[in-house]
């Protein structure tokens, strides 16, 4: 079994995040973005089947990042907000409009 987390294709990235993501890509060295369907097909050609596809890094995560940049964290306030935002992102795991996705594939036994 293998799990891979990669940047989502630009066509699936929320419109207002595209310029931000392009800047981040240059900083961290992302060379490619992937369409989940294309990546899954490539693995299937090598005898693997999809076990799970989860999208993460939705627009709500940007709120968390901005708050952490501009607001000094009073003890525990942003921690609670961070977990609430993270839960909302997880709840939206099938929404393809995201920054990243994770696929989990398993080898088909013959």
C-alpha positions in Angstrom: 0.0 0.0 0.0 1.2 3.5 -0.8 -0.1 7.0 0.1 1.0 10.0 -1.8 0.2 13.7 -1.0 0.8 16.1 -3.9 -0.3 19.6 -5.0 -3.7 19.5 -6.7 -3.9 20.7 -10.4 -4.3 24.4 -10.9 -7.7 23.8 -12.5 -8.9 22.4 -9.1 -7.2 25.1 -7.0 -9.6 27.9 -5.8 -9.3 30.9 -8.1 -8.2 33.4 -5.4 -5.5 31.0 -4.2 -3.8 30.5 -7.5 -1.5 33.5 -7.3 -0.6 32.7 -3.7 0.1 29.0 -4.6 2.3 30.0 -7.5 4.5 32.1 -5.2 4.6 29.3 -2.6 5.5 26.8 -5.3 8.6 28.8 -6.2 9.6 29.1 -2.6 9.3 25.4 -1.7 10.3 24.0 -5.1 7.1 22.4 -6.4 7.7 21.6 -10.0 4.4 20.0 -10.8 0.7 19.9 -9.9 -1.3 16.8 -10.5 -4.8 15.9 -11.6 -6.0 13.1 -9.2 -7.7 11.2 -12.0 -4.5 11.2 -14.2 -2.3 10.1 -11.3 -4.7 7.3 -10.3 -4.8 6.0 -13.9 -1.0 5.9 -13.9 -0.9 3.7 -10.8 -3.7 1.5 -12.1 -1.6 0.8 -15.2 0.9 -0.7 -12.8 -1.6 -3.1 -11.1 -2.8 -0.9 -8.3 -6.3 0.1 -7.2 -7.5 3.2 -5.4 -8.3 2.8 -1.7 -8.9 6.4 -0.8 -8.8 9.9 -2.3 -8.9 12.8 0.1 -8.7 16.5 -0.7 -7.2 19.0 1.8 -6.0 22.5 2.0 -9.4 24.1 1.2 -10.0 27.9 1.2 -10.8 27.9 4.9 -7.1 26.9 5.7 -6.0 30.3 4.3 -8.0 32.0 7.1 -5.9 30.1 9.6 -2.6 31.0 8.0 -3.6 34.7 7.8 -4.6 34.8 11.4 -1.3 33.2 12.5 0.6 35.8 10.5 -1.2 38.9 11.8 -2.3 38.1 15.3 -0.1 37.2 18.1 -1.6 34.2 19.7 -3.2 34.8 23.1 -2.7 31.5 25.0 -4.9 28.9 23.4 -7.2 31.2 21.4 -5.7 30.4 18.0 -5.1 26.8 19.0 -8.9 26.2 19.4 -9.6 28.1 16.1 -6.9 26.1 14.3 -8.5 22.8 15.3 -12.0 24.1 14.4 -10.7 25.1 10.9 -8.8 21.8 10.5 -12.0 19.9 11.3 -13.9 21.9 8.7 -11.2 21.1 6.1 -11.4 17.4 7.0 -15.2 17.5 6.7 -14.7 18.8 3.1 -12.4 16.0 2.1 -14.4 15.0 -1.0 -14.4 18.6 -2.3 -11.9 18.7 -5.2 -11.5 22.5 -5.0 -8.4 22.3 -2.8 -4.7 22.9 -2.8 -3.6 19.3 -2.1 -4.8 15.8 -2.3 -3.8 12.4 -1.0 -4.3 9.1 -2.7 -3.9 5.7 -1.2 -3.3 2.9 -3.6 -2.9 -0.9 -3.0 -1.3 -3.5 -5.2 -3.8 -5.9 -6.7 -2.8 -9.4 -5.9 -3.0 -11.8 -8.9 
